[in-house]
């Protein structure tokens, strides 16, 4: 584990606990890699959040029992968004 991760283990542990509680297994798998990229200055905090959420969304969209919704691009077109910073995602779990 890197120095930055060693300095904030309780925060990383809380995030892991939250991802488990939210049933976000793919985001949990990606967390360490995303944190390493943050440490190396390869990502901003918002990019890291976007990656974790996108990983989870992709897993759920590709799940055989997932409801059939439009793709991420469809959502952007329907909302009139021109860039990822303007994109909104909606997901309803039943």
N, C-alpha and C positions, 0 to 999 in steps of 0.2 A: 504494500500500500504506500502511496506517495505521502510526502510531508503534509500537504494540504489536507488530504483525507485523514491523516493521523491527528491533525489539529482540530478537526470537527467531526469526530466519529459519532457523537450523539446526534448531530443534525442528519448525517447520512443514515444512521440507524432509524431515526424518525421517519425519514422519507421512505426507506425500505418498508417500515411497518405500515405507513400510509398506503403505499402501492399494493401491499398484500391485502390490507383491509378494503381497498377499492377494487380488488380483483383485477389488477393490471399486470399480468405476468410478463408480457413482452417489454413493457417499460421497466420493470424490475430487472430483467435480463440486460437491458441496454444501459442501465444507470451508471455502472462503473466506467464504461467506455465513454459515456457522455461527460462524466465528471473529469476524466483524464483530459479530454479535449478542451474542457473549460480551463483546466489548470495550465495547459499549454497555450492558451490564448487563441485557440482555433475557433471558439464559439462565444457568442454573447450569452447572457443568462436567458434571454428570450428565445434565442435559437435552440438552446438546450431544452427548454420547456417544450418548444414546438416539436423537436425530434422525439422526445419521450411520448408526447401525446399522439404524434403521427404514427409511431411504431405500434402503439396500442390500437389505434383506429384501423390501421392496415390489417392487423391480426383479426380484429372483429369483423371487418368487412369481408375478409377472405374465409371466414369460418363458415362451414357448411350449414349451420343453423342460424346464421345471421340474417336479419330481415333485409330484403332487397331495397337499398336506397341508392341514390345517385352517387357518383364518385366525387372526390374532392374537387375536381375540376368543374363538375356539374354544379356544385354548390357555389363556386366562385362565379360562374357565368350567371346563375340565377340571381345572385345577390348583386351583380353588377360590379363586383370587386375587380380591380385591375392588378392588385399585387397581394402577396401573402400577408402583408401587414394589415390589410383590410378584410381578410377572409374571416368568416364566422362559420363555426361548425355547430351543428345541432344533432344530438343523438338522444333517442328516447329508448330507455331500457324498460321492458315490461316483464 
